[in-house]
Amino acid sequence: MPETIPQIDVVDTLAGIPASDWNRIAGGDPFLSHEFLTALHDTGCASSKAGWTPQFLLLRSNGTLAGAMPLYLKTHSYGEYVFDWAWADAYHRHGVAYYPKLVAAIPFTPVWGRRLLAETDDERDLLIEAALELARQLRVSSLHCLFATPEETQRMVARGMMPRTTVQFHWANRGYGSFEEFLSDFSHDKRKKVRQERRKVTDAGVRFKWLEGGDIGERDWAFFNRCYRQTYREHHSTPYLNLEFFQRVGRTMPRHFIMIVAERDGTPIAASLNVRDSNRLCG
């Protein structure tokens, strides 16, 4: 049989790709899922109007989707949680355009994960080369890959890309059987302080409601959206996501969500949202 020549296409929408095909190569990561990404696009959160133009790379072999890379043409640096304003300023001061730039990322999601969605190293290399070639064709200032895995970073560096070092703090469960067992690792003073803080919350009459998956209703999403927008207002910033997005992912991928609502006298006063996969919980 003749040797199969992989084909790489660039698409500005996932609408024509069956969710089952995309999710097969996404490998169970909720942030890479067809449901999550299309919700971002369709609700306008990550769209051309918002400065996020999808330029996804699709790798096909014998007509079958074999790999992909989530790429966006960006006209700003908002929503990336990697701060390259100094680079943009340096370009501006030298009379060179920094935008548009090409970014491989999950919009508004500073969570480590795969960006080269393929099974083999050869396929991953093809995606890297295709991204570099697309950057040249579009005549952008730069190509960025955010929060990639260490293995992917090494492959990109081997092809001439520059590594960027950052720091994140992750909490790992060491098999604690209870919260008290977790506190046992603390010093006496820190343990005492945590207990005092928790007691103040209880004494203030605050109780917590734990909602999972389909138990999160429309009113819960509406309340969480209010909290989300208020948090941005208090930090003098503009929220990236909207109620339509939250409600949509709540309907299409409920099993990945846990919402914790704080109540006083039965009235909700605060909320947090967590996204889970098989081995991690992201707030």
C-alpha positions as a Markdown table, in Angstrom:
| # | Residue | x | y | z |
|---|---|---|---|---|
| 1 | Met | 0.0 | 0.0 | 0.0 |
| 2 | Pro | 1.2 | 3.5 | -0.7 |
| 3 | Glu | 2.6 | 5.5 | 2.3 |
| 4 | Thr | 0.1 | 7.7 | 4.0 |
| 5 | Ile | 0.9 | 11.4 | 3.8 |
| 6 | Pro | -0.5 | 13.3 | 6.8 |
| 7 | Gln | -2.5 | 16.4 | 5.9 |
| 8 | Ile | -2.7 | 19.5 | 8.1 |
| 9 | Asp | -5.5 | 22.0 | 7.8 |
| 10 | Val | -6.2 | 25.3 | 9.6 |
| 11 | Val | -9.8 | 25.9 | 10.8 |
| 12 | Asp | -11.4 | 28.8 | 12.5 |
| 13 | Thr | -14.2 | 26.8 | 14.0 |
| 14 | Leu | -14.8 | 23.3 | 15.5 |
| 15 | Ala | -18.3 | 23.2 | 14.3 |
| 16 | Gly | -17.5 | 20.8 | 11.5 |
| 17 | Ile | -15.6 | 18.4 | 13.7 |
| 18 | Pro | -17.7 | 15.7 | 15.5 |
| 19 | Ala | -17.3 | 16.0 | 19.2 |
| 20 | Ser | -16.5 | 12.3 | 19.5 |
| 21 | Asp | -13.5 | 12.6 | 17.1 |
| 22 | Trp | -12.2 | 15.7 | 18.9 |
| 23 | Asn | -12.6 | 14.3 | 22.4 |
| 24 | Arg | -10.8 | 11.1 | 21.4 |
| 25 | Ile | -7.6 | 13.0 | 20.8 |
| 26 | Ala | -8.2 | 15.4 | 23.8 |
| 27 | Gly | -7.8 | 12.5 | 26.1 |
| 28 | Gly | -10.3 | 13.3 | 28.8 |
| 29 | Asp | -9.0 | 16.8 | 29.7 |
| 30 | Pro | -12.2 | 18.8 | 30.3 |
| 31 | Phe | -10.5 | 22.1 | 29.3 |
| 32 | Leu | -9.5 | 20.6 | 25.9 |
| 33 | Ser | -12.9 | 19.0 | 25.3 |
| 34 | His | -15.1 | 19.9 | 22.3 |
| 35 | Glu | -17.8 | 21.1 | 24.7 |
| 36 | Phe | -15.6 | 23.5 | 26.6 |
| 37 | Leu | -13.9 | 25.0 | 23.6 |
| 38 | Thr | -17.0 | 25.4 | 21.5 |
| 39 | Ala | -18.8 | 27.0 | 24.4 |
| 40 | Leu | -16.0 | 29.6 | 24.6 |
| 41 | His | -16.3 | 30.3 | 20.9 |
| 42 | Asp | -20.1 | 30.2 | 20.5 |
| 43 | Thr | -20.8 | 32.4 | 23.5 |
| 44 | Gly | -18.4 | 35.1 | 22.2 |
| 45 | Cys | -16.0 | 34.8 | 25.1 |
| 46 | Ala | -13.1 | 33.6 | 22.9 |
| 47 | Ser | -14.1 | 34.9 | 19.4 |
| 48 | Ser | -12.6 | 37.2 | 16.8 |
| 49 | Lys | -14.6 | 40.1 | 18.2 |
| 50 | Ala | -13.0 | 39.4 | 21.6 |
| 51 | Gly | -9.5 | 39.3 | 20.1 |
| 52 | Trp | -9.3 | 35.5 | 20.0 |
| 53 | Thr | -9.6 | 34.2 | 16.4 |
| 54 | Pro | -9.4 | 30.4 | 16.3 |
| 55 | Gln | -6.7 | 29.0 | 14.0 |
| 56 | Phe | -6.8 | 25.4 | 15.1 |
| 57 | Leu | -4.4 | 23.0 | 13.4 |
| 58 | Leu | -5.9 | 19.7 | 12.4 |
| 59 | Leu | -3.8 | 16.7 | 11.5 |
| 60 | Arg | -5.5 | 14.0 | 9.5 |
| 61 | Ser | -4.3 | 10.6 | 8.4 |
| 62 | Asn | -6.4 | 8.7 | 5.8 |
| 63 | Gly | -9.1 | 11.2 | 6.4 |
| 64 | Thr | -9.2 | 10.4 | 10.2 |
| 65 | Leu | -8.5 | 13.1 | 12.7 |
| 66 | Ala | -5.1 | 12.1 | 14.2 |
| 67 | Gly | -4.0 | 15.2 | 16.0 |
| 68 | Ala | -4.6 | 18.9 | 16.6 |
| 69 | Met | -3.3 | 22.0 | 18.2 |
| 70 | Pro | -5.5 | 24.7 | 19.8 |
| 71 | Leu | -4.2 | 28.0 | 18.3 |
| 72 | Tyr | -5.5 | 31.5 | 18.4 |
| 73 | Leu | -4.6 | 34.7 | 16.5 |
| 74 | Lys | -4.5 | 37.3 | 19.3 |
| 75 | Thr | -4.7 | 41.1 | 19.0 |
| 76 | His | -4.0 | 41.6 | 22.7 |
| 77 | Ser | -2.5 | 39.8 | 25.7 |
| 78 | Tyr | -5.6 | 39.6 | 28.0 |
| 79 | Gly | -6.9 | 36.4 | 29.3 |
| 80 | Glu | -3.7 | 34.4 | 29.0 |
| 81 | Tyr | -2.4 | 34.7 | 32.6 |
| 82 | Val | 1.1 | 34.9 | 31.2 |
| 83 | Phe | 2.3 | 38.5 | 31.3 |
| 84 | Asp | 4.2 | 39.6 | 28.2 |
| 85 | Trp | 3.4 | 43.3 | 28.4 |
| 86 | Ala | 7.1 | 44.1 | 28.7 |
| 87 | Trp | 7.7 | 42.4 | 25.3 |
| 88 | Ala | 4.8 | 44.3 | 23.8 |
| 89 | Asp | 6.2 | 47.6 | 25.2 |
| 90 | Ala | 9.6 | 46.8 | 23.9 |
| 91 | Tyr | 8.2 | 46.2 | 20.4 |
| 92 | His | 6.2 | 49.4 | 20.6 |
| 93 | Arg | 9.2 | 51.5 | 21.7 |
| 94 | His | 11.2 | 50.2 | 18.7 |
| 95 | Gly | 8.3 | 50.9 | 16.2 |
| 96 | Val | 7.6 | 47.2 | 15.6 |
| 97 | Ala | 4.1 | 45.7 | 15.8 |
| 98 | Tyr | 3.7 | 43.0 | 18.5 |
| 99 | Tyr | 0.1 | 42.2 | 17.6 |
| 100 | Pro | -1.2 | 40.1 | 16.1 |
| 101 | Lys | 0.6 | 37.1 | 17.7 |
| 102 | Leu | -0.2 | 33.4 | 17.5 |
| 103 | Val | -0.9 | 31.6 | 20.8 |
| 104 | Ala | -1.4 | 27.9 | 21.6 |
| 105 | Ala | -3.6 | 28.0 | 24.7 |
| 106 | Ile | -6.9 | 27.4 | 26.4 |
| 107 | Pro | -8.5 | 30.8 | 26.8 |
| 108 | Phe | -8.7 | 32.2 | 30.3 |
| 109 | Thr | -7.4 | 28.9 | 31.7 |
| 110 | Pro | -3.9 | 28.9 | 33.3 |
| 111 | Val | -4.0 | 25.2 | 33.8 |
| 112 | Trp | -1.1 | 22.9 | 32.7 |
| 113 | Gly | -2.0 | 20.4 | 30.0 |
| 114 | Arg | -1.3 | 19.1 | 26.5 |
| 115 | Arg | -1.2 | 21.5 | 23.6 |
| 116 | Leu | 0.1 | 18.9 | 21.0 |
| 117 | Leu | -2.9 | 16.6 | 20.8 |
| 118 | Ala | -1.4 | 13.6 | 19.1 |
| 119 | Glu | -0.3 | 10.0 | 19.9 |
| 120 | Thr | 3.2 | 9.8 | 18.4 |
| 121 | Asp | 6.3 | 12.0 | 18.5 |
| 122 | Asp | 6.4 | 12.3 | 14.7 |
| 123 | Glu | 2.8 | 13.7 | 14.8 |
| 124 | Arg | 3.7 | 16.1 | 17.5 |
| 125 | Asp | 6.7 | 17.3 | 15.5 |
| 126 | Leu | 4.5 | 17.8 | 12.5 |
| 127 | Leu | 2.2 | 20.0 | 14.6 |
| 128 | Ile | 5.1 | 22.1 | 15.8 |
| 129 | Glu | 6.4 | 22.6 | 12.3 |
| 130 | Ala | 2.9 | 23.5 | 11.1 |
| 131 | Ala | 2.5 | 26.1 | 13.8 |
| 132 | Leu | 5.8 | 27.7 | 13.0 |
| 133 | Glu | 5.0 | 27.7 | 9.3 |
| 134 | Leu | 1.6 | 29.3 | 10.0 |
| 135 | Ala | 3.3 | 32.0 | 12.1 |
| 136 | Arg | 5.5 | 32.8 | 9.1 |
| 137 | Gln | 2.5 | 32.8 | 6.7 |
| 138 | Leu | 0.5 | 35.1 | 8.9 |
| 139 | Arg | 3.5 | 37.3 | 9.4 |
| 140 | Val | 2.9 | 37.5 | 13.2 |
| 141 | Ser | 5.4 | 38.8 | 15.6 |
| 142 | Ser | 5.7 | 35.6 | 17.6 |
| 143 | Leu | 4.3 | 32.2 | 18.4 |
| 144 | His | 3.6 | 31.3 | 22.0 |
| 145 | Cys | 2.6 | 28.0 | 23.7 |
| 146 | Leu | 1.2 | 28.5 | 27.2 |
| 147 | Phe | 1.1 | 26.0 | 30.1 |
| 148 | Ala | 2.3 | 23.1 | 27.9 |
| 149 | Thr | 3.6 | 19.9 | 29.4 |
| 150 | Pro | 7.4 | 19.6 | 30.2 |
| 151 | Glu | 7.7 | 17.0 | 27.4 |
| 152 | Glu | 6.1 | 19.3 | 24.9 |
| 153 | Thr | 8.2 | 22.2 | 26.0 |
| 154 | Gln | 11.4 | 20.2 | 25.4 |
| 155 | Arg | 10.2 | 19.3 | 21.9 |
| 156 | Met | 9.5 | 22.9 | 21.0 |
| 157 | Val | 12.8 | 24.1 | 22.4 |
| 158 | Ala | 14.6 | 21.5 | 20.3 |
| 159 | Arg | 13.0 | 23.2 | 17.3 |
| 160 | Gly | 14.3 | 26.6 | 18.1 |
| 161 | Met | 11.6 | 28.0 | 20.4 |
| 162 | Met | 12.6 | 29.8 | 23.6 |
| 163 | Pro | 11.5 | 28.5 | 27.0 |
| 164 | Arg | 9.7 | 30.8 | 29.4 |
| 165 | Thr | 9.9 | 30.0 | 33.1 |
| 166 | Thr | 7.1 | 30.6 | 35.5 |
| 167 | Val | 5.9 | 29.3 | 38.9 |
| 168 | Gln | 2.6 | 27.8 | 40.0 |
| 169 | Phe | 1.7 | 26.4 | 43.4 |
| 170 | His | -0.1 | 23.0 | 43.3 |
| 171 | Trp | -1.5 | 21.2 | 46.4 |
| 172 | Ala | -1.2 | 17.4 | 46.3 |
| 173 | Asn | -3.2 | 15.1 | 48.5 |
| 174 | Arg | -0.8 | 12.8 | 50.4 |
| 175 | Gly | -3.6 | 10.4 | 51.2 |
| 176 | Tyr | -5.0 | 12.4 | 54.1 |
| 177 | Gly | -7.9 | 10.6 | 55.8 |
| 178 | Ser | -9.4 | 13.8 | 57.3 |
| 179 | Phe | -8.9 | 17.6 | 57.6 |
| 180 | Glu | -7.4 | 17.1 | 61.0 |
| 181 | Glu | -4.9 | 14.6 | 59.6 |
| 182 | Phe | -4.0 | 17.3 | 57.0 |
| 183 | Leu | -3.5 | 19.9 | 59.8 |
| 184 | Ser | -1.1 | 17.5 | 61.6 |
| 185 | Asp | 1.6 | 18.4 | 59.1 |
| 186 | Phe | 1.4 | 22.1 | 60.2 |
| 187 | Ser | 3.3 | 23.7 | 62.9 |
| 188 | His | 1.4 | 24.3 | 66.2 |
| 189 | Asp | 1.0 | 28.0 | 65.5 |
| 190 | Lys | -0.3 | 27.5 | 62.0 |
| 191 | Arg | -2.6 | 24.8 | 63.1 |
| 192 | Lys | -4.0 | 27.1 | 65.8 |
| 193 | Lys | -4.5 | 29.9 | 63.3 |
| 194 | Val | -6.4 | 27.8 | 60.8 |
| 195 | Arg | -8.7 | 26.5 | 63.4 |
| 196 | Gln | -9.4 | 30.0 | 64.7 |
| 197 | Glu | -10.2 | 31.2 | 61.2 |
| 198 | Arg | -12.6 | 28.3 | 60.5 |
| 199 | Arg | -14.3 | 28.9 | 63.9 |
| 200 | Lys | -14.9 | 32.5 | 63.0 |
| 201 | Val | -16.7 | 31.5 | 59.8 |
| 202 | Thr | -18.8 | 29.0 | 61.7 |
| 203 | Asp | -19.6 | 31.5 | 64.5 |
| 204 | Ala | -20.7 | 34.0 | 61.8 |
| 205 | Gly | -23.4 | 31.6 | 60.8 |
| 206 | Val | -21.9 | 30.7 | 57.4 |
| 207 | Arg | -22.7 | 27.2 | 56.1 |
| 208 | Phe | -21.5 | 25.6 | 52.9 |
| 209 | Lys | -23.5 | 23.7 | 50.3 |
| 210 | Trp | -21.6 | 21.3 | 48.0 |
| 211 | Leu | -23.2 | 20.8 | 44.5 |
| 212 | Glu | -22.0 | 18.4 | 41.9 |
| 213 | Gly | -22.8 | 17.9 | 38.2 |
| 214 | Gly | -26.5 | 18.0 | 37.5 |
| 215 | Asp | -27.3 | 19.3 | 41.0 |
| 216 | Ile | -26.0 | 22.7 | 39.9 |
| 217 | Gly | -29.1 | 24.5 | 38.7 |
| 218 | Glu | -29.8 | 27.6 | 36.6 |
| 219 | Arg | -30.1 | 29.7 | 39.7 |
| 220 | Asp | -26.8 | 28.4 | 41.1 |
| 221 | Trp | -25.1 | 29.3 | 37.8 |
| 222 | Ala | -26.7 | 32.8 | 37.8 |
| 223 | Phe | -25.5 | 33.4 | 41.4 |
| 224 | Phe | -22.0 | 32.2 | 40.6 |
| 225 | Asn | -21.9 | 34.5 | 37.6 |
| 226 | Arg | -22.8 | 37.4 | 39.9 |
| 227 | Cys | -19.9 | 36.5 | 42.2 |
| 228 | Tyr | -17.5 | 36.1 | 39.3 |
| 229 | Arg | -18.4 | 39.5 | 37.9 |
| 230 | Gln | -18.3 | 41.2 | 41.3 |
| 231 | Thr | -14.8 | 39.8 | 41.9 |
| 232 | Tyr | -13.6 | 41.4 | 38.6 |
| 233 | Arg | -15.2 | 44.7 | 39.5 |
| 234 | Glu | -13.5 | 44.8 | 42.9 |
| 235 | His | -10.2 | 44.3 | 41.1 |
| 236 | His | -11.0 | 47.1 | 38.6 |
| 237 | Ser | -11.0 | 44.6 | 35.7 |
| 238 | Thr | -13.4 | 43.2 | 33.1 |
| 239 | Pro | -14.7 | 39.6 | 33.3 |
| 240 | Tyr | -13.9 | 37.3 | 30.4 |
| 241 | Leu | -16.7 | 34.8 | 30.7 |
| 242 | Asn | -20.5 | 35.3 | 30.7 |
| 243 | Leu | -23.6 | 33.6 | 32.1 |
| 244 | Glu | -24.3 | 32.0 | 28.7 |
| 245 | Phe | -21.0 | 30.2 | 28.9 |
| 246 | Phe | -21.4 | 29.0 | 32.4 |
| 247 | Gln | -24.9 | 27.7 | 31.7 |
| 248 | Arg | -23.8 | 26.0 | 28.5 |
| 249 | Val | -20.9 | 24.0 | 30.0 |
| 250 | Gly | -23.2 | 23.2 | 33.0 |
| 251 | Arg | -25.5 | 21.5 | 30.5 |
| 252 | Thr | -23.0 | 19.9 | 28.2 |
| 253 | Met | -20.3 | 18.6 | 30.6 |
| 254 | Pro | -21.9 | 18.6 | 34.1 |
| 255 | Arg | -19.8 | 15.7 | 35.5 |
| 256 | His | -16.7 | 17.9 | 35.5 |
| 257 | Phe | -18.1 | 20.6 | 37.8 |
| 258 | Ile | -18.3 | 21.1 | 41.6 |
| 259 | Met | -19.7 | 24.3 | 43.0 |
| 260 | Ile | -19.4 | 25.2 | 46.6 |
| 261 | Val | -21.9 | 27.9 | 47.8 |
| 262 | Ala | -21.5 | 29.7 | 51.1 |
| 263 | Glu | -24.8 | 30.7 | 52.8 |
| 264 | Arg | -25.9 | 32.7 | 55.8 |
| 265 | Asp | -29.5 | 32.2 | 57.1 |
| 266 | Gly | -30.3 | 30.3 | 53.9 |
| 267 | Thr | -29.1 | 33.2 | 51.6 |
| 268 | Pro | -26.1 | 32.6 | 49.3 |
| 269 | Ile | -23.3 | 35.0 | 49.9 |
| 270 | Ala | -20.3 | 33.5 | 48.0 |
| 271 | Ala | -19.4 | 30.7 | 45.7 |
| 272 | Ser | -16.4 | 28.9 | 44.2 |
| 273 | Leu | -16.3 | 26.7 | 41.1 |
| 274 | Asn | -14.1 | 23.7 | 40.6 |
| 275 | Val | -13.4 | 21.7 | 37.5 |
| 276 | Arg | -12.3 | 18.1 | 37.9 |
| 277 | Asp | -10.9 | 15.3 | 35.7 |
| 278 | Ser | -9.7 | 11.8 | 36.8 |
| 279 | Asn | -6.9 | 12.9 | 39.0 |
| 280 | Arg | -7.0 | 16.7 | 39.7 |
| 281 | Leu | -9.3 | 19.5 | 40.8 |
| 282 | Cys | -8.8 | 23.0 | 39.4 |
| 283 | Gly | -10.4 | 26.0 | 41.1 |
